[in-house]
């Protein structure tokens, strides 16, 4: 083969490779990109009933998201109900099809079915609606059919009213179920016009609407109304427990049908009991004593970290005379300790609480053992207005370090700096006539600017910074 032939062959091969590469690129470019913004449309309910003397009924179409574009879809009508004889629709059907035009941003759609009286028709007929032909931007979901049964009235309207009653008559739900629970009232018979049912609430004594539970719709003075529309087979309302993080026990709510409008009467089940179950208790096995917590410092050099759940239970002994608004002191029968939250504290003096110290750090803060970075601010409140009896100690014992975090009392002490001018703010020295110790008062204490009292005193407080006494309530903690 000569040089010209070789050159021609090479050019043919090169041209073929170029054509193949372009074809591959064209295939990739022209491949359709999936549309992830389609709005899925479904009928809201599968079936409804409409008395022939009833009010017009809406057949609702639900969207899973607002329409991303303008468009349309069709609804085909079928069934044994005859258009313009047993019913009519708005928009009007053309050759058995209703077309609904959608605007961008629209979130739902509906058609209205109006019953028509026809003496020659059977006692009941039905029309079936089927979604079809969605335009670009819309997609049919799983519920593409919905039926409306058109039924003749049983005698004159209002002569034989529908009955309503709770179904079932009781249920239980945990207070941690923040979505709440749905309660149903079942209808029997035909509702020809919009009716009203009034529901009253009778709670367990001590449990309050808005604090322990709420309802949808909102209740006013423990009562709310429900609307019953033609075609409905049931009405529903929702009760939402409020997780108060307070160990108050289970409680019950009784709902009763207090009143109905003229076109509806109560059935046999006129009341309903909802039990809301307490979920704020912690297994005692999971609880640790404060002495256990303090002993963990002995197993670590420097700061340490709690990576798993670690529950303690105790009574809050501090008020405002602490380092800052994030700090509390808590004490149980075995000891006390300083806790520093990541945000302003929620537990108050006298609260008996259970706290989870997971993710907190063990640190030495101002010469005392403390847990900082506590995230479980609310905890579980087991009760309020508890008082920790102070332990009577000497100034020598105050210096020992054995009472850190605990509420103690010292007697027969005087302030060496009490001159009628100096106030409580800062660190003040006290003496029992032989030894000295110190009292610390932060600016946040409501007595920080009061003048130091002279004479012998009995002072109660928490052993805090550097084994210094920190009174909390001047009226009760400082006695002449």
C-alpha positions as CSV (number, residue, x, y, z in Angstrom):
1,X,0.0,0.0,0.0
2,X,1.4,3.4,-1.1
3,X,1.6,6.5,1.1
4,X,-1.5,8.1,-0.5
5,X,-3.6,5.0,0.4
6,X,-2.3,5.0,3.9
7,X,-3.2,8.7,4.3
8,X,-6.7,8.1,3.0
9,X,-7.3,5.2,5.4
10,X,-6.1,7.3,8.3
11,X,-8.4,10.2,7.4
12,X,-11.4,7.8,7.1
13,X,-10.7,6.3,10.6
14,X,-10.2,9.8,12.1
15,X,-13.5,11.0,10.6
16,X,-15.3,8.0,11.9
17,X,-14.0,8.5,15.5
18,X,-15.1,12.2,15.4
19,X,-18.6,11.3,14.2
20,X,-18.9,8.7,16.9
21,X,-17.8,11.1,19.7
22,X,-20.2,13.8,18.5
23,X,-23.0,11.2,18.4
24,X,-22.2,10.2,22.0
25,X,-22.2,13.9,23.1
26,X,-25.5,14.5,21.3
27,X,-27.0,11.6,23.1
28,X,-25.9,13.0,26.5
29,X,-27.1,16.5,25.7
30,X,-30.4,15.4,24.4
31,X,-31.2,13.1,27.3
32,X,-34.2,14.4,29.1
33,X,-33.7,15.8,32.6
34,X,-36.1,14.5,35.2
35,X,-38.6,17.1,36.4
36,X,-38.3,17.3,40.2
37,X,-40.8,20.1,40.6
38,X,-44.0,18.4,39.4
39,X,-47.1,19.0,41.6
40,X,-48.8,15.7,42.5
41,X,-52.6,15.9,42.5
42,X,-54.9,13.6,44.4
43,X,-58.6,13.6,45.4
44,X,-58.8,14.5,49.1
45,X,-61.4,11.8,49.9
46,X,-62.5,8.7,48.1
47,X,-66.2,9.0,48.6
48,X,-68.9,11.3,49.8
49,X,-72.7,11.3,50.1
50,X,-75.0,14.1,48.9
51,X,-78.8,14.2,49.6
52,X,-80.7,15.5,46.6
53,X,-82.1,18.3,48.7
54,X,-78.7,19.1,50.2
55,X,-76.5,22.0,49.7
56,X,-73.8,22.0,46.9
57,X,-70.8,19.8,47.8
58,X,-67.2,20.5,47.1
59,X,-65.0,17.7,45.8
60,X,-61.5,18.7,46.8
61,X,-58.3,18.0,44.9
62,X,-55.1,18.2,47.1
63,X,-51.7,19.3,45.9
64,X,-48.5,18.0,47.5
65,X,-46.8,21.4,46.8
66,X,-47.8,24.7,45.3
67,X,-48.0,24.6,41.5
68,X,-44.6,25.5,39.9
69,X,-46.2,26.6,36.7
70,X,-49.6,27.3,35.1
71,X,-51.3,24.3,33.6
72,X,-54.4,22.1,33.7
73,X,-55.8,18.6,34.2
74,X,-59.2,17.0,33.4
75,X,-61.8,15.2,35.5
76,X,-63.8,12.5,33.6
77,X,-67.3,11.8,34.9
78,X,-68.8,8.3,35.0
79,X,-71.3,6.3,37.0
80,X,-75.1,5.8,36.9
81,X,-76.0,9.4,38.1
82,X,-77.1,11.3,35.0
83,X,-75.6,14.7,34.4
84,X,-78.1,17.6,34.4
85,X,-80.7,15.2,35.7
86,X,-79.3,13.9,39.1
87,X,-76.6,16.5,39.5
88,X,-74.7,19.4,37.9
89,X,-71.1,20.5,38.3
90,X,-69.2,23.8,38.4
91,X,-67.2,24.2,36.2
92,X,-69.6,22.7,33.7
93,X,-68.7,19.3,32.1
94,X,-68.4,19.1,28.3
95,X,-69.0,15.6,26.9
96,X,-68.5,14.1,30.4
97,X,-65.2,16.0,31.1
98,X,-64.5,18.9,33.4
99,X,-61.3,20.8,32.7
100,X,-59.6,22.7,35.5
101,X,-57.1,25.4,34.7
102,X,-54.4,26.0,37.3
103,X,-52.3,29.1,38.1
104,X,-48.7,29.1,39.2
105,X,-48.6,29.0,43.0
106,X,-52.0,27.4,43.4
107,X,-52.2,25.0,46.3
108,X,-55.5,23.1,45.8
109,X,-58.5,22.8,43.5
110,X,-62.1,21.7,43.6
111,X,-65.3,21.2,41.7
112,X,-68.7,21.8,43.1
113,X,-71.5,19.2,42.8
114,X,-75.1,20.4,43.0
115,X,-77.8,17.8,43.5
116,X,-80.9,17.9,41.3
117,X,-84.3,16.4,42.2
118,X,-85.6,13.8,39.8
119,X,-88.7,11.8,40.8
120,X,-88.0,9.2,38.1
121,X,-84.5,8.3,39.4
122,X,-83.7,5.4,41.8
123,X,-83.3,6.0,45.5
124,X,-79.5,6.4,45.0
125,X,-77.2,7.1,42.2
126,X,-73.5,7.8,42.1
127,X,-71.1,9.8,40.0
128,X,-67.4,8.8,39.8
129,X,-64.8,11.4,39.1
130,X,-61.4,10.4,37.6
131,X,-58.4,12.6,37.3
132,X,-56.6,12.5,33.9
133,X,-54.5,14.4,31.3
134,X,-52.3,16.5,33.6
135,X,-50.3,19.1,31.7
136,X,-46.5,19.7,32.1
137,X,-45.7,20.5,35.8
138,X,-48.5,18.3,37.2
139,X,-48.6,14.6,37.9
140,X,-51.4,12.2,39.0
141,X,-51.0,10.6,42.4
142,X,-52.5,7.4,43.9
143,X,-56.0,8.7,44.7
144,X,-57.3,9.6,41.2
145,X,-60.9,8.6,41.7
146,X,-63.6,9.9,44.0
147,X,-67.3,9.1,44.1
148,X,-70.3,11.1,45.2
149,X,-73.5,9.2,46.0
150,X,-76.7,11.2,45.3
151,X,-79.5,9.9,47.5
152,X,-83.1,10.7,47.8
153,X,-84.3,12.3,51.1
154,X,-86.1,10.0,53.6
155,X,-89.3,12.1,53.7
156,X,-89.2,15.8,54.1
157,X,-85.9,17.4,55.0
158,X,-85.6,17.7,58.7
159,X,-88.3,15.1,59.4
160,X,-85.7,12.4,60.1
161,X,-82.5,14.1,61.2
162,X,-79.1,12.4,61.2
163,X,-77.6,11.2,64.5
164,X,-74.1,11.7,65.7
165,X,-72.0,10.0,68.4
166,X,-68.4,9.4,69.4
167,X,-66.6,6.4,67.8
168,X,-64.8,4.9,69.7
169,X,-65.7,6.1,73.2
170,X,-62.2,6.3,74.7
171,X,-58.5,6.3,73.9
172,X,-55.1,6.9,75.5
173,X,-52.1,9.0,74.3
174,X,-48.8,9.9,75.8
175,X,-48.1,13.5,76.6
176,X,-45.0,13.3,74.4
177,X,-47.1,12.8,71.2
178,X,-46.8,16.4,70.0
179,X,-48.9,15.8,66.9
180,X,-51.8,15.0,69.2
181,X,-54.6,12.5,68.7
182,X,-57.6,12.7,66.4
183,X,-61.1,12.1,67.9
184,X,-64.0,11.1,65.6
185,X,-67.8,11.5,65.8
186,X,-69.6,9.2,63.4
187,X,-72.7,10.3,61.5
188,X,-75.7,8.1,60.7
189,X,-78.2,9.3,58.2
190,X,-78.2,12.2,55.8
191,X,-77.3,15.8,56.6
192,X,-79.1,18.0,54.1
193,X,-77.6,21.4,55.2
194,X,-74.7,22.6,57.2
195,X,-75.2,21.8,60.9
196,X,-73.3,22.7,64.1
197,X,-72.3,20.4,66.9
198,X,-71.0,21.9,70.2
199,X,-68.4,20.0,72.3
200,X,-67.7,20.7,76.0
201,X,-64.5,19.7,77.8
202,X,-64.4,18.5,81.4
203,X,-60.7,18.1,82.5
204,X,-59.3,16.5,85.6
205,X,-59.1,19.0,88.4
206,X,-55.8,20.8,88.4
207,X,-55.1,20.3,84.7
208,X,-55.5,23.4,82.6
209,X,-56.3,24.2,78.9
210,X,-53.2,25.8,77.3
211,X,-50.9,24.5,80.0
212,X,-51.5,20.7,79.9
213,X,-53.3,20.3,76.6
214,X,-55.0,22.2,73.7
215,X,-57.4,21.4,71.0
216,X,-57.9,22.1,67.3
217,X,-60.2,23.9,66.8
218,X,-59.4,26.2,69.7
219,X,-61.7,25.9,72.7
220,X,-63.1,29.0,74.5
221,X,-64.1,28.5,78.1
222,X,-63.8,24.7,77.6
223,X,-66.1,24.6,74.6
224,X,-65.8,24.6,70.8
225,X,-68.0,24.1,67.7
226,X,-67.7,21.6,64.8
227,X,-69.3,22.1,61.4
228,X,-71.1,19.3,59.8
229,X,-71.4,19.7,56.0
230,X,-73.6,17.7,53.5
231,X,-71.8,14.6,52.4
232,X,-69.8,14.1,55.5
233,X,-69.8,10.7,57.2
234,X,-67.8,11.8,60.2
235,X,-66.4,14.9,61.9
236,X,-63.1,15.1,63.7
237,X,-61.2,17.3,66.1
238,X,-57.6,17.0,67.5
239,X,-56.3,17.1,71.1
240,X,-52.7,18.0,71.5
241,X,-51.0,17.2,74.8
242,X,-48.4,19.7,76.1
243,X,-45.3,18.0,77.4
244,X,-44.8,20.2,80.5
245,X,-41.7,18.3,81.8
246,X,-43.5,18.1,85.2
247,X,-44.2,14.8,86.8
248,X,-47.9,15.4,87.5
249,X,-49.2,11.9,86.7
250,X,-51.8,10.7,84.2
251,X,-55.0,12.8,83.7
252,X,-58.2,12.4,81.8
253,X,-60.3,14.7,79.6
254,X,-64.0,14.1,79.1
255,X,-65.6,15.4,75.9
256,X,-69.3,15.6,75.6
257,X,-71.8,16.6,72.9
258,X,-73.4,19.7,74.6
259,X,-75.6,20.9,71.8
260,X,-76.6,20.3,68.1
261,X,-78.4,22.4,65.6
262,X,-81.9,21.4,64.4
263,X,-81.0,19.0,61.6
264,X,-78.9,16.6,63.7
265,X,-79.5,14.8,67.0
266,X,-77.2,12.9,69.4
267,X,-76.9,9.2,69.3
268,X,-76.2,6.8,72.1
269,X,-72.5,7.6,72.6
270,X,-72.6,11.3,73.7
271,X,-69.3,11.4,75.6
272,X,-65.7,10.5,75.1
273,X,-62.8,9.9,77.5
274,X,-59.2,10.7,76.6
275,X,-56.5,9.6,78.9
276,X,-53.2,11.5,78.7
277,X,-50.4,9.5,80.1
278,X,-47.4,10.9,82.0
279,X,-44.1,10.2,80.3
280,X,-41.7,12.3,82.4
281,X,-40.6,9.6,84.9
282,X,-37.1,8.2,84.7
283,X,-36.3,4.6,85.7
284,X,-34.7,4.9,89.2
285,X,-32.0,2.5,88.1
286,X,-30.8,5.2,85.7
287,X,-30.4,7.8,88.4
288,X,-27.0,8.7,90.0
289,X,-26.5,10.4,93.3
290,X,-24.6,13.6,93.5
291,X,-22.0,11.9,95.6
292,X,-21.5,9.5,92.6
293,X,-21.1,12.5,90.3
294,X,-18.6,14.2,92.6
295,X,-16.6,11.0,92.9
296,X,-16.1,11.0,89.1
297,X,-13.7,13.9,89.5
298,X,-11.3,11.5,91.4
299,X,-11.1,9.3,88.3
300,X,-9.9,12.1,85.9
301,X,-7.1,14.5,85.7
302,X,-8.2,17.8,84.5
303,X,-11.5,18.4,82.7
304,X,-13.7,15.4,81.7
305,X,-16.8,14.8,79.6
306,X,-20.1,12.9,79.9
307,X,-20.8,11.4,76.5
308,X,-23.8,9.3,77.5
309,X,-27.0,9.8,79.4
310,X,-26.3,10.6,83.1
311,X,-29.3,11.5,85.3
312,X,-29.3,13.1,88.7
313,X,-32.1,14.1,91.0
314,X,-32.1,16.9,93.6
315,X,-33.5,20.1,94.9
316,X,-32.4,23.5,93.6
317,X,-31.0,25.4,96.6
318,X,-29.7,28.6,94.9
319,X,-31.5,31.9,93.9
320,X,-29.7,34.9,92.6
321,X,-26.4,34.9,94.6
322,X,-24.5,32.8,92.1
323,X,-21.9,33.5,89.4
324,X,-24.4,34.3,86.6
325,X,-27.9,33.6,85.3
326,X,-26.8,30.2,83.9
327,X,-25.8,28.8,87.3
328,X,-27.6,26.7,89.9
329,X,-26.7,24.6,92.9
330,X,-28.5,21.3,93.4
331,X,-28.4,19.0,96.4
332,X,-29.6,15.5,97.3
333,X,-29.2,13.4,100.4
334,X,-25.6,12.6,99.5
335,X,-24.2,16.0,98.5
336,X,-24.5,19.2,96.4
337,X,-22.8,20.5,93.3
338,X,-22.7,23.6,91.0
339,X,-24.3,23.2,87.5
340,X,-23.7,25.7,84.7
341,X,-26.2,25.6,81.8
342,X,-25.5,26.6,78.2
343,X,-28.3,29.2,78.5
344,X,-30.2,31.0,81.3
345,X,-31.4,28.5,83.9
346,X,-35.0,27.4,84.1
347,X,-35.2,25.4,87.4
348,X,-35.9,27.7,90.3
349,X,-35.1,27.5,94.0
350,X,-37.2,24.8,95.7
351,X,-37.7,22.8,92.5
352,X,-37.1,19.1,92.8
353,X,-35.8,18.1,89.4
354,X,-34.3,15.3,87.4
355,X,-31.6,16.5,84.9
356,X,-29.7,14.7,82.2
357,X,-26.1,15.8,82.2
358,X,-25.2,14.2,78.9
359,X,-22.6,16.4,77.0
360,X,-21.7,18.3,80.1
361,X,-18.1,18.7,81.2
362,X,-16.6,18.2,84.7
363,X,-14.5,21.3,85.6
364,X,-13.0,23.0,88.6
365,X,-14.7,26.4,88.8
366,X,-13.5,28.9,91.4
367,X,-12.0,26.1,93.4
368,X,-15.1,23.9,93.4
369,X,-16.3,20.8,91.5
370,X,-18.8,21.8,88.8
371,X,-20.5,20.5,85.7
372,X,-20.5,23.1,82.9
373,X,-22.2,23.1,79.5
374,X,-25.4,21.4,80.8
375,X,-27.9,21.4,77.9
376,X,-30.9,19.9,79.6
377,X,-32.2,23.2,81.0
378,X,-35.8,22.2,81.8
379,X,-35.3,18.7,83.1
380,X,-38.3,17.0,84.7
381,X,-39.9,18.9,87.6
382,X,-41.0,16.4,90.3
383,X,-42.4,19.1,92.6
384,X,-42.0,22.6,93.8
385,X,-41.3,24.6,97.0
386,X,-39.0,22.0,98.6
387,X,-36.6,23.1,101.3
388,X,-33.2,21.7,102.1
389,X,-32.4,21.8,105.8
390,X,-29.0,23.4,106.3
391,X,-26.3,21.5,108.1
392,X,-24.8,23.2,111.1
393,X,-21.0,23.4,110.8
394,X,-18.1,25.4,112.2
395,X,-15.8,27.7,110.3
396,X,-13.1,25.1,110.5
397,X,-15.4,22.6,108.7
398,X,-16.3,25.3,106.2
399,X,-12.6,25.4,105.2
400,X,-12.3,21.6,104.9
401,X,-13.8,21.3,101.4
402,X,-16.1,18.5,102.5
403,X,-19.2,20.7,102.2
404,X,-18.8,22.1,98.7
405,X,-22.1,22.7,97.0
406,X,-24.2,22.0,100.1
407,X,-26.4,24.3,102.1
408,X,-24.9,24.9,105.6
409,X,-25.3,27.2,108.6
410,X,-22.8,28.9,110.8
411,X,-23.6,30.5,114.2
412,X,-22.1,33.2,116.4
413,X,-20.1,34.9,113.7
414,X,-19.4,38.6,113.1
415,X,-18.2,40.6,110.1
416,X,-14.9,42.1,110.8
417,X,-15.5,44.7,108.2
418,X,-19.0,45.8,109.5
419,X,-18.4,49.6,110.0
420,X,-21.8,50.9,109.0
421,X,-20.6,51.7,105.5
422,X,-19.4,48.5,103.9
423,X,-22.1,46.5,102.1
424,X,-22.4,42.8,101.2
425,X,-21.1,43.0,97.7
426,X,-17.8,41.2,97.0
427,X,-16.0,39.1,99.6
428,X,-16.4,39.9,103.3
429,X,-14.5,38.3,106.2
430,X,-16.3,36.9,109.2
431,X,-15.0,35.4,112.4
432,X,-16.3,33.2,115.2
433,X,-13.8,34.7,117.6
434,X,-11.0,32.2,116.8
435,X,-11.1,31.4,113.1
436,X,-11.8,33.4,110.0
437,X,-13.8,32.6,106.8
438,X,-15.4,34.5,104.0
439,X,-18.8,35.3,102.6
440,X,-19.2,36.0,98.9
441,X,-22.0,38.1,97.4
442,X,-22.5,38.7,93.7
443,X,-24.0,41.9,92.3
444,X,-27.0,39.9,91.1
445,X,-28.0,39.2,94.8
446,X,-30.9,41.5,95.8
447,X,-29.1,42.3,99.1
448,X,-25.7,43.0,97.6
449,X,-25.9,46.8,98.4
450,X,-27.3,46.4,101.9
451,X,-25.0,47.5,104.7
452,X,-23.2,44.7,106.6
453,X,-24.9,44.1,109.9
454,X,-22.9,44.4,113.1
455,X,-23.0,42.0,116.0
456,X,-23.2,38.2,116.2
457,X,-25.1,36.5,113.4
458,X,-26.3,33.2,112.2
459,X,-25.7,32.9,108.5
460,X,-27.1,30.2,106.1
461,X,-25.8,29.7,102.6
462,X,-24.3,27.4,100.0
463,X,-20.6,26.5,100.2
464,X,-19.5,27.9,96.9
465,X,-16.4,29.6,95.4
466,X,-13.2,28.7,97.3
467,X,-15.2,27.2,100.2
468,X,-16.8,30.6,100.9
469,X,-20.4,30.9,102.1
470,X,-23.0,32.3,99.6
471,X,-26.3,33.3,101.3
472,X,-29.3,33.3,99.0
473,X,-32.2,34.9,100.7
474,X,-31.4,37.7,103.1
475,X,-34.7,37.5,105.0
476,X,-34.2,33.8,105.9
477,X,-30.5,33.3,105.6
478,X,-29.2,36.1,107.9
479,X,-30.5,36.1,111.5
480,X,-29.2,38.5,114.2
